[in-house]
Amino acid sequence: MARGRRWRAWVFLACWIALTCFTMTYDFPSGRMERMLERGGDKVIHTTLFTVMGISAQAAAPWISLLVTGPFAVGLELVQKRLPGRDFDMVDMLANITGIFLGLAAFELSTRLAK
């Protein structure tokens, strides 16, 4: 990957990590969101956020992408234990980790198919 493209991937990854951290720690007001989360939408959100993170980490630094994203997958759930209005859920942590591996696999598959 060209140097300029890798730089953009790092910038995107940093922005996506910031967005994910905000989304996972902010105490959203109750209402519509609760109904969606009751139906399992929470797991879809976790998996999607971390799939994009896995794709962008693999684009930015394929040799350390798990070292960059793994701590966020586990750490953000552990931080939620201590935040009012947020709950720790082991299934959410598994959705985070699954999302990372889906992202890594999607990136690798797309680059191999592009050759």
C-alpha positions, -999 to +999 in steps of 0.1 A: +000+000+000+013+034-009+026+056+020-001+082+015-029+056+016-014+041+048-013+075+065-050+080+056-058+046+070-041+055+103-061+088+105-094+070+098-085+043+124-078+069+150-111+087+142-130+054+143-115+044+176-125+078+190-161+074+177-163+038+191-150+049+225-176+077+226-204+054+215-195+027+240-192+050+270-218+078+265-250+074+284-276+079+257-311+091+269-337+064+272-364+060+246-363+045+211-328+032+217-339+009+245-365-008+223-339-015+196-314-028+222-340-052+236-343-069+202-306-077+200-296-046+181-269-040+207-249-070+195-252-058+158-239-024+168-209-039+187-201-062+158-204-035+132-183-010+151-155-035+156-157-049+121-149-015+107-122-011+133-107-044+122-108-034+085-092+000+091-065-015+115-056-041+089-053-013+063-032+009+086-009-017+102-014-053+091+014-066+113+000-052+146-037-048+139-047-072+167-024-054+191-041-021+182-077-033+183-078-061+208-073-039+239-102-017+228-125-048+224-119-059+259-111-026+276-142-008+266-164-035+281-144-035+313-147+003+315-185+000+312-185-018+345-176+014+362-198+039+343-232+048+355-259+040+329-237+014+312-235-023+318-208-049+314-218-078+292-196-107+283-216-113+251-209-077+240-172-084+245-175-115+223-194-094+197-165-069+198-139-096+193-160-113+166-162-080+148-125-075+148-119-109+133-146-104+107-129-071+098-094-087+095-108-115+074-128-092+052-098-070+045-075-100+038-101-116+015-107-084-004-069-078-009-064-113-021-093-112-045-081-078-059-048-094-070 
